[in-house]
Amino acid sequence: MDNVFKYFNGFFQGLTGLIMTVLGLGVAVEILFGNGAMFGLSVIDNVMGVINGLGGAGFAGLVGLCVLFSLLTKK
C-alpha cells in the first residue's frame, strides 16, 4: 500500500511540474508574441483572473493562496 501512495505522489508531483512549465512557457510566449499567441488563449489574463479571484475572496482567498503556495513549493 505504501508503494501505491509513493507512486501517486510521484505522479502528481510530475504532473504539477509539467503544468507549471507549460504555464511559464505560455506567459513567455504571450510576452514575446502578443495576446492569444499560445492556442488562442490569454494566459496572463487567466492568471490575473485567478489571482484577483483569490484576492477578492477575503480570508478564504488568503487561506487558499497559502495552501496553493505550500503545495507548489513542497519538495
N, CA, C and O atoms as CSV, one atom per row, in Angstrom:
chain,resi,resn,atom,element,x,y,z
A,1,MET,N,N,0.819,-1.190,0.000
A,1,MET,CA,C,0.000,0.000,0.000
A,1,MET,C,C,0.866,1.258,0.000
A,1,MET,O,O,0.519,2.276,-0.600
A,2,ASP,N,N,1.996,1.159,0.685
A,2,ASP,CA,C,2.908,2.296,0.724
A,2,ASP,C,C,3.451,2.606,-0.666
A,2,ASP,O,O,3.647,3.772,-1.010
A,3,ASN,N,N,3.694,1.578,-1.463
A,3,ASN,CA,C,4.188,1.782,-2.826
A,3,ASN,C,C,3.159,2.490,-3.692
A,3,ASN,O,O,3.523,3.280,-4.563
A,4,VAL,N,N,1.886,2.219,-3.466
A,4,VAL,CA,C,0.825,2.883,-4.239
A,4,VAL,C,C,0.821,4.375,-3.944
A,4,VAL,O,O,0.715,5.190,-4.862
A,5,PHE,N,N,0.935,4.743,-2.658
A,5,PHE,CA,C,0.954,6.154,-2.298
A,5,PHE,C,C,2.200,6.855,-2.844
A,5,PHE,O,O,2.128,8.001,-3.288
A,6,LYS,N,N,3.327,6.172,-2.810
A,6,LYS,CA,C,4.548,6.758,-3.375
A,6,LYS,C,C,4.413,6.957,-4.882
A,6,LYS,O,O,4.876,7.958,-5.428
A,7,TYR,N,N,3.772,5.989,-5.552
A,7,TYR,CA,C,3.571,6.089,-6.997
A,7,TYR,C,C,2.693,7.290,-7.335
A,7,TYR,O,O,3.038,8.095,-8.201
A,8,PHE,N,N,1.551,7.407,-6.646
A,8,PHE,CA,C,0.652,8.525,-6.929
A,8,PHE,C,C,1.266,9.863,-6.543
A,8,PHE,O,O,1.042,10.866,-7.221
A,9,ASN,N,N,2.030,9.886,-5.471
A,9,ASN,CA,C,2.702,11.113,-5.075
A,9,ASN,C,C,3.690,11.548,-6.149
A,9,ASN,O,O,3.739,12.726,-6.502
A,10,GLY,N,N,4.469,10.621,-6.666
A,10,GLY,CA,C,5.401,10.945,-7.746
A,10,GLY,C,C,4.693,11.374,-9.011
A,10,GLY,O,O,5.144,12.284,-9.707
A,11,PHE,N,N,3.576,10.715,-9.309
A,11,PHE,CA,C,2.802,11.072,-10.495
A,11,PHE,C,C,2.284,12.501,-10.405
A,11,PHE,O,O,2.416,13.270,-11.357
A,12,PHE,N,N,1.696,12.862,-9.267
A,12,PHE,CA,C,1.130,14.199,-9.127
A,12,PHE,C,C,2.207,15.271,-9.024
A,12,PHE,O,O,1.985,16.403,-9.455
A,13,GLN,N,N,3.356,14.944,-8.470
A,13,GLN,CA,C,4.466,15.899,-8.471
A,13,GLN,C,C,4.955,16.153,-9.894
A,13,GLN,O,O,5.240,17.293,-10.262
A,14,GLY,N,N,5.050,15.104,-10.683
A,14,GLY,CA,C,5.447,15.270,-12.081
A,14,GLY,C,C,4.418,16.047,-12.879
A,14,GLY,O,O,4.772,16.882,-13.712
A,15,LEU,N,N,3.152,15.779,-12.630
A,15,LEU,CA,C,2.076,16.494,-13.320
A,15,LEU,C,C,2.071,17.975,-12.945
A,15,LEU,O,O,1.877,18.835,-13.804
A,16,THR,N,N,2.283,18.269,-11.670
A,16,THR,CA,C,2.351,19.666,-11.230
A,16,THR,C,C,3.538,20.368,-11.871
A,16,THR,O,O,3.417,21.515,-12.301
A,17,GLY,N,N,4.676,19.702,-11.940
A,17,GLY,CA,C,5.845,20.286,-12.594
A,17,GLY,C,C,5.600,20.561,-14.063
A,17,GLY,O,O,6.021,21.593,-14.585
A,18,LEU,N,N,4.919,19.639,-14.736
A,18,LEU,CA,C,4.590,19.833,-16.142
A,18,LEU,C,C,3.652,21.015,-16.341
A,18,LEU,O,O,3.852,21.822,-17.248
A,19,ILE,N,N,2.635,21.119,-15.502
A,19,ILE,CA,C,1.683,22.228,-15.612
A,19,ILE,C,C,2.378,23.560,-15.366
A,19,ILE,O,O,2.113,24.532,-16.074
A,20,MET,N,N,3.261,23.620,-14.377
A,20,MET,CA,C,3.970,24.875,-14.094
A,20,MET,C,C,4.910,25.239,-15.245
A,20,MET,O,O,5.087,26.419,-15.547
A,21,THR,N,N,5.506,24.245,-15.884
A,21,THR,CA,C,6.369,24.501,-17.031
A,21,THR,C,C,5.570,25.052,-18.205
A,21,THR,O,O,5.992,26.011,-18.850
A,22,VAL,N,N,4.415,24.447,-18.484
A,22,VAL,CA,C,3.564,24.921,-19.584
A,22,VAL,C,C,3.032,26.317,-19.277
A,22,VAL,O,O,2.927,27.151,-20.176
A,23,LEU,N,N,2.696,26.575,-18.016
A,23,LEU,CA,C,2.224,27.907,-17.635
A,23,LEU,C,C,3.310,28.959,-17.860
A,23,LEU,O,O,3.040,30.034,-18.396
A,24,GLY,N,N,4.535,28.644,-17.448
A,24,GLY,CA,C,5.651,29.571,-17.674
A,24,GLY,C,C,5.921,29.784,-19.151
A,24,GLY,O,O,6.207,30.902,-19.580
A,25,LEU,N,N,5.831,28.710,-19.931
A,25,LEU,CA,C,6.008,28.827,-21.377
A,25,LEU,C,C,4.909,29.696,-21.984
A,25,LEU,O,O,5.177,30.511,-22.867
A,26,GLY,N,N,3.683,29.526,-21.516
A,26,GLY,CA,C,2.566,30.325,-22.020
A,26,GLY,C,C,2.743,31.803,-21.735
A,26,GLY,O,O,2.452,32.641,-22.589
A,27,VAL,N,N,3.217,32.130,-20.548
A,27,VAL,CA,C,3.461,33.533,-20.199
A,27,VAL,C,C,4.573,34.103,-21.072
A,27,VAL,O,O,4.452,35.219,-21.578
A,28,ALA,N,N,5.652,33.349,-21.254
A,28,ALA,CA,C,6.768,33.827,-22.075
A,28,ALA,C,C,6.343,34.017,-23.529
A,28,ALA,O,O,6.712,35.009,-24.159
A,29,VAL,N,N,5.570,33.072,-24.064
A,29,VAL,CA,C,5.108,33.182,-25.454
A,29,VAL,C,C,4.196,34.386,-25.617
A,29,VAL,O,O,4.274,35.099,-26.618
A,30,GLU,N,N,3.326,34.617,-24.631
A,30,GLU,CA,C,2.418,35.764,-24.733
A,30,GLU,C,C,3.163,37.090,-24.629
A,30,GLU,O,O,2.792,38.059,-25.292
A,31,ILE,N,N,4.203,37.146,-23.813
A,31,ILE,CA,C,5.002,38.364,-23.729
A,31,ILE,C,C,5.724,38.622,-25.042
A,31,ILE,O,O,5.789,39.763,-25.499
A,32,LEU,N,N,6.269,37.569,-25.657
A,32,LEU,CA,C,7.030,37.739,-26.890
A,32,LEU,C,C,6.156,37.993,-28.116
A,32,LEU,O,O,6.486,38.838,-28.948
A,33,PHE,N,N,5.044,37.268,-28.232
A,33,PHE,CA,C,4.270,37.309,-29.475
A,33,PHE,C,C,2.905,37.969,-29.356
A,33,PHE,O,O,2.210,38.109,-30.363
A,34,GLY,N,N,2.504,38.374,-28.178
A,34,GLY,CA,C,1.245,39.084,-28.031
A,34,GLY,C,C,0.121,38.215,-27.506
A,34,GLY,O,O,0.277,37.015,-27.281
A,35,ASN,N,N,-1.013,38.861,-27.319
A,35,ASN,CA,C,-2.180,38.226,-26.718
A,35,ASN,C,C,-2.729,37.113,-27.605
A,35,ASN,O,O,-2.929,37.318,-28.802
A,36,GLY,N,N,-2.970,35.947,-27.034
A,36,GLY,CA,C,-3.561,34.830,-27.758
A,36,GLY,C,C,-2.600,34.069,-28.639
A,36,GLY,O,O,-3.034,33.352,-29.541
A,37,ALA,N,N,-1.309,34.202,-28.408
A,37,ALA,CA,C,-0.330,33.543,-29.278
A,37,ALA,C,C,-0.221,32.042,-29.004
A,37,ALA,O,O,0.216,31.290,-29.875
A,38,MET,N,N,-0.607,31.604,-27.827
A,38,MET,CA,C,-0.500,30.187,-27.484
A,38,MET,C,C,-1.893,29.575,-27.461
A,38,MET,O,O,-2.635,29.736,-26.492
A,39,PHE,N,N,-2.238,28.882,-28.521
A,39,PHE,CA,C,-3.521,28.198,-28.679
A,39,PHE,C,C,-4.714,29.146,-28.611
A,39,PHE,O,O,-5.828,28.716,-28.314
A,40,GLY,N,N,-4.496,30.413,-28.880
A,40,GLY,CA,C,-5.583,31.379,-28.859
A,40,GLY,C,C,-6.039,31.775,-27.463
A,40,GLY,O,O,-7.096,32.387,-27.308
A,41,LEU,N,N,-5.258,31.435,-26.450
A,41,LEU,CA,C,-5.608,31.747,-25.066
A,41,LEU,C,C,-4.790,32.924,-24.563
A,41,LEU,O,O,-3.656,33.144,-24.989
A,42,SER,N,N,-5.384,33.669,-23.658
A,42,SER,CA,C,-4.653,34.729,-22.996
A,42,SER,C,C,-4.230,34.231,-21.616
A,42,SER,O,O,-4.992,34.318,-20.654
A,43,VAL,N,N,-3.023,33.714,-21.533
A,43,VAL,CA,C,-2.539,33.080,-20.306
A,43,VAL,C,C,-2.408,34.104,-19.183
A,43,VAL,O,O,-2.798,33.834,-18.047
A,44,ILE,N,N,-1.872,35.254,-19.491
A,44,ILE,CA,C,-1.664,36.274,-18.464
A,44,ILE,C,C,-3.000,36.756,-17.913
A,44,ILE,O,O,-3.123,36.949,-16.704
A,45,ASP,N,N,-4.002,36.956,-18.762
A,45,ASP,CA,C,-5.324,37.369,-18.280
A,45,ASP,C,C,-5.946,36.298,-17.389
A,45,ASP,O,O,-6.586,36.619,-16.387
A,46,ASN,N,N,-5.763,35.035,-17.746
A,46,ASN,CA,C,-6.302,33.949,-16.931
A,46,ASN,C,C,-5.614,33.872,-15.573
A,46,ASN,O,O,-6.276,33.666,-14.556
A,47,VAL,N,N,-4.297,34.035,-15.547
A,47,VAL,CA,C,-3.565,34.017,-14.278
A,47,VAL,C,C,-3.990,35.203,-13.419
A,47,VAL,O,O,-4.192,35.053,-12.214
A,48,MET,N,N,-4.126,36.374,-14.024
A,48,MET,CA,C,-4.574,37.546,-13.279
A,48,MET,C,C,-5.994,37.361,-12.750
A,48,MET,O,O,-6.308,37.827,-11.655
A,49,GLY,N,N,-6.849,36.693,-13.507
A,49,GLY,CA,C,-8.205,36.411,-13.048
A,49,GLY,C,C,-8.225,35.518,-11.823
A,49,GLY,O,O,-9.010,35.738,-10.901
A,50,VAL,N,N,-7.358,34.505,-11.810
A,50,VAL,CA,C,-7.267,33.622,-10.646
A,50,VAL,C,C,-6.758,34.394,-9.432
A,50,VAL,O,O,-7.290,34.247,-8.331
A,51,ILE,N,N,-5.735,35.211,-9.631
A,51,ILE,CA,C,-5.178,35.993,-8.523
A,51,ILE,C,C,-6.209,36.982,-7.996
A,51,ILE,O,O,-6.356,37.134,-6.783
A,52,ASN,N,N,-6.917,37.651,-8.888
A,52,ASN,CA,C,-7.947,38.593,-8.456
A,52,ASN,C,C,-9.102,37.874,-7.754
A,52,ASN,O,O,-9.678,38.401,-6.802
A,53,GLY,N,N,-9.434,36.684,-8.221
A,53,GLY,CA,C,-10.492,35.909,-7.574
A,53,GLY,C,C,-10.116,35.509,-6.160
A,53,GLY,O,O,-10.949,35.554,-5.254
A,54,LEU,N,N,-8.868,35.120,-5.969
A,54,LEU,CA,C,-8.410,34.774,-4.623
A,54,LEU,C,C,-8.310,36.009,-3.743
A,54,LEU,O,O,-8.599,35.948,-2.548
A,55,GLY,N,N,-7.906,37.118,-4.324
A,55,GLY,CA,C,-7.781,38.355,-3.555
A,55,GLY,C,C,-9.117,38.923,-3.137
A,55,GLY,O,O,-9.222,39.543,-2.078
A,56,GLY,N,N,-10.146,38.723,-3.953
A,56,GLY,CA,C,-11.472,39.244,-3.629
A,56,GLY,C,C,-12.267,38.350,-2.707
A,56,GLY,O,O,-13.381,38.704,-2.319
A,57,ALA,N,N,-11.726,37.197,-2.345
A,57,ALA,CA,C,-12.457,36.249,-1.502
A,57,ALA,C,C,-12.179,36.459,-0.017
A,57,ALA,O,O,-12.652,35.680,0.810
A,58,GLY,N,N,-11.434,37.478,0.329
A,58,GLY,CA,C,-11.159,37.773,1.734
A,58,GLY,C,C,-10.265,36.735,2.380
A,58,GLY,O,O,-9.268,36.299,1.804
A,59,PHE,N,N,-10.645,36.345,3.598
A,59,PHE,CA,C,-9.826,35.421,4.372
A,59,PHE,C,C,-9.749,34.047,3.713
A,59,PHE,O,O,-8.700,33.404,3.746
A,60,ALA,N,N,-10.847,33.593,3.115
A,60,ALA,CA,C,-10.850,32.294,2.439
A,60,ALA,C,C,-9.878,32.297,1.261
A,60,ALA,O,O,-9.213,31.292,1.007
A,61,GLY,N,N,-9.788,33.407,0.544
A,61,GLY,CA,C,-8.826,33.523,-0.547
A,61,GLY,C,C,-7.397,33.483,-0.060
A,61,GLY,O,O,-6.526,32.893,-0.699
A,62,LEU,N,N,-7.159,34.121,1.085
A,62,LEU,CA,C,-5.816,34.111,1.665
A,62,LEU,C,C,-5.423,32.698,2.091
A,62,LEU,O,O,-4.294,32.268,1.853
A,63,VAL,N,N,-6.346,31.980,2.714
A,63,VAL,CA,C,-6.068,30.600,3.123
A,63,VAL,C,C,-5.836,29.731,1.886
A,63,VAL,O,O,-4.919,28.909,1.870
A,64,GLY,N,N,-6.657,29.908,0.853
A,64,GLY,CA,C,-6.487,29.148,-0.379
A,64,GLY,C,C,-5.157,29.431,-1.047
A,64,GLY,O,O,-4.505,28.519,-1.557
A,65,LEU,N,N,-4.756,30.680,-1.047
A,65,LEU,CA,C,-3.463,31.055,-1.626
A,65,LEU,C,C,-2.313,30.439,-0.837
A,65,LEU,O,O,-1.333,29.989,-1.431
A,66,CYS,N,N,-2.414,30.410,0.484
A,66,CYS,CA,C,-1.370,29.793,1.310
A,66,CYS,C,C,-1.289,28.291,1.062
A,66,CYS,O,O,-0.194,27.734,0.987
A,67,VAL,N,N,-2.435,27.634,0.935
A,67,VAL,CA,C,-2.443,26.198,0.665
A,67,VAL,C,C,-1.841,25.915,-0.706
A,67,VAL,O,O,-1.027,25.004,-0.852
A,68,LEU,N,N,-2.241,26.696,-1.716
A,68,LEU,CA,C,-1.703,26.526,-3.062
A,68,LEU,C,C,-0.195,26.752,-3.081
A,68,LEU,O,O,0.535,25.992,-3.716
A,69,PHE,N,N,0.272,27.774,-2.401
A,69,PHE,CA,C,1.700,28.067,-2.345
A,69,PHE,C,C,2.466,26.914,-1.684
A,69,PHE,O,O,3.534,26.517,-2.151
A,70,SER,N,N,1.908,26.386,-0.594
A,70,SER,CA,C,2.597,25.298,0.092
A,70,SER,C,C,2.641,24.022,-0.754
A,70,SER,O,O,3.614,23.270,-0.697
A,71,LEU,N,N,1.592,23.782,-1.535
A,71,LEU,CA,C,1.591,22.613,-2.403
A,71,LEU,C,C,2.598,22.727,-3.538
A,71,LEU,O,O,3.220,21.740,-3.930
A,72,LEU,N,N,2.754,23.932,-4.059
A,72,LEU,CA,C,3.658,24.129,-5.189
A,72,LEU,C,C,5.121,24.206,-4.780
A,72,LEU,O,O,6.001,23.915,-5.590
A,73,THR,N,N,5.397,24.593,-3.541
A,73,THR,CA,C,6.788,24.721,-3.105
A,73,THR,C,C,7.262,23.508,-2.318
A,73,THR,O,O,8.434,23.437,-1.949
A,74,LYS,N,N,6.384,22.559,-2.054
A,74,LYS,CA,C,6.741,21.369,-1.293
A,74,LYS,C,C,7.644,20.454,-2.122
A,74,LYS,O,O,7.365,20.196,-3.293
A,75,LYS,N,N,8.713,19.970,-1.521
A,75,LYS,CA,C,9.636,19.080,-2.241
A,75,LYS,C,C,9.777,17.781,-1.540
A,75,LYS,O,O,10.513,16.908,-2.001
